[in-house]
């Protein structure tokens, strides 16, 4: 299960349902057609995971002249940190290059050039408190609250998503934002798609999450991974 979080006001999310069509053009995978996908160090294009149709007001992101929000990740560049910005409807600009160069055979041999295409739909909004009706999560929340003076929405989302390395709190890498905090958008697990793992060609692949954050000031999108 993956969720698209909206933490702008009241913490809610829409569950991402892979394989179900909707009236909007949400989709997973497919061959990317954006320009700017090759890092300065050279190598194959950055991989495309999700594309969200921005005509759907459930997606907490807007940018003029951009009909879609693509979620990209540099798997073949040792899965390192990466930031980019949309450049009109058909391109991106890499704001922060992957920290490592292209690594042949990583994450595994014969890694796909692009992922298979699936339609995607978004559920209705779910309030964050509904998840804490689950006894296990409720106990985790009580325990975390006892160890901290106050938990914010990012802390609570991290509990729901099971982030082992803590809540992501990235400062926007754009120099014009002066370290403005970014907003958590989604967390994607490596085994999100049935029958495949982003990080391994084995059914017992590594448990790795990818976190996505967005800057509401300049629209930079930032992604990194952490062990699950």
N, C-alpha and C positions, 0 to 999 in steps of 0.2 A: 504494500500500500504506500502510495506517495500522496502528498498533500500540497496544495498551493496556499501558502499562508498570507493573510492580510493583517499586518500589525500596525496599520496606520492610525487606527482609532480603537475600535473594539476588536480584540483578538479573535479572528475567525479563520476558517480554512474551507477550501473546496477539495474534496477527495478527487484524485486523478484516476480515471477509470480507463485503462488501456484495453482496446479492443471493442469499445462501444462507440458508435457514431453519434454525432450530435448535429444540431443546426449550424454550429460554428466549425471552423476549419482546423480545430486542434488535431495534432497528429504526433506520433512518435516515429523517429527514424526517417528513412528515405535519403536519397542522394541530395546533399546540400547544394544550393545554387547561388549562395552568397559569394561575393568577391571579398578578398581580404582574409581568407581563412588560413593562408600559409604563413607561419611565423617567419621573422627575419632570419632565423638560423637555417631556414630551408627544411624540406621534408614534406610529408603528405599533409593534406588539409586537416584542420581541427575537426573532430567528429561532432555531428549534430545529434542531439538526443530528442528533446521535445521542441515543437513549434506551437506556440499558443496564439490563437487568433485574437487580436486586440479589439475586435468589435464586440467581444464578450466582456461585459463590465465586471465579471467575476475575476478577471485577471488584474491584479493590483499594480499595473504598470501602464504608462502612456508615454508616447513620444510622437510629435508631429511627423507626418509623412511616413510613418512606419506601421504597416498593417499587422505585423506579426512580431512576436518575441521569441527568438530562437535561444534555446539553452545549449551551449557548446561546451566541449571539454577536451583537453589535450591528452588523451589516454596514451598515445604513442610517444609522448614527450615525458615519459616517466610519471605521467599523471600529476604534473606539478601545478602550482598555483597559476591562475590565469585571469586576466580582466580584459574586457572588451566593451565597445560601445557600438550601437547601431548607426549605420551611415546611410540613411535613406532606406527605401524598401528592399534594396537588393545587395547591400554590403555591410560589412563590419569594419571597425578600426580596432586593432589590438592595442590596448592601453598598457597592459603589463604582460610582457612576453613570458612564455613558460620558462621556468628556471633551468630547465635542462634541454639538451638537443634531442632530436629524434633518435629513438632507440629501436633498431630493427629487432623484431621478435618480442617486443613488449607491448601490451601485457602478456601476450602469448603468441606462438607461431601462427602465421596466416591469419592475423587479426583482420576482421572484415573492414573493407574500405568505407562502408557505411552500414548502418543497422537496418534491419527489415522494417518496412513501413506498417504501422498500425493506426487505425483511427482512435481518437481519444475524446472523451467527454469529461465534463466537470460536474460534480454533484452540487446540490444546493449548499448554501453556507452552513457550516457546523461551528457552533460556539466552542471555544477552547474548554470551557468547564464541562462539557458533555463527556470529554475523554476521561476526566477524573471521576466519573461515576464508576469506572472500572476499579475494583478493589485493589489490584496491584498498583495501578498508577496513583490511586488515592494514598496508599501507604507510602509510595515513593515521594509524593508531594509533601506529606507530613514530615517525613524524615529529612528531606532537603530544606524545608522551612525551619526545622529545629536547628539546623547547622548554619543558617544564614538569616540576617536581620530581615531581609525582604527579597522576594523573588519577583523579577519582572517577567514580561511576556516571553522574552527570548529564553530565559531559564525554564519556563514552563513548557515551551515548545520542545526544548532539548530533552526534557524528561519524557514527553510523549514519543519523540522520535528515537529515544534511546542512544543519544550521542555520548560516546564514551570519553571523548576528549574535551568535553565541555561545550558551552554555547559559543557559536561564532560571533565575534564582535569586531568586525573589520572596519578600519578607517578607510574612507574612500581614497584610492591611490591617485586620483586626479589632483594636481597641485592647486587647482582653483577652488577646491573644496576645503582646504586647510584642515584635513583630518576629520571631516564630518562623518559621523557614524552611519554605516549602511544598514539597510533593513533586510532581515532574513526573509527569503522568498520560498525556498523549498529545500528538502533533503531527499536525495535519490539514493536508494540502496543498490548495491551491485547486482543483486538477484531480482531486481524489479520486474524484469520480463521473463515470463515462464520459458524454460528451456535454454536460457543463456545466462551468462554472468559477464558483466563488463570487464572483470579483472582476471578471469580464468576460463580455460576451456574444459574444466572439470566441474562436475556437479557439486564438488566440495570446494568451490572457489573461495577466495578470501572474502571476509566480511568487511567491505569498505563502503563508506557513505560519501556522497558528494554534496556539499552545501553550496547553495547559491544565495548571494546577497545582492541587493540593488541600491544604488544611491538615488534618493528621491530628488536630489538637487541637480545632478548632471546626467543621470540615467546610465552611469557605468554599471556593468554587471560583473560580479566577481565570483569566482568558483575555486574551491579547493577540496581536498579529500581528507578524511580522517578515518582511522580504524574503527570498525563497528564493535 
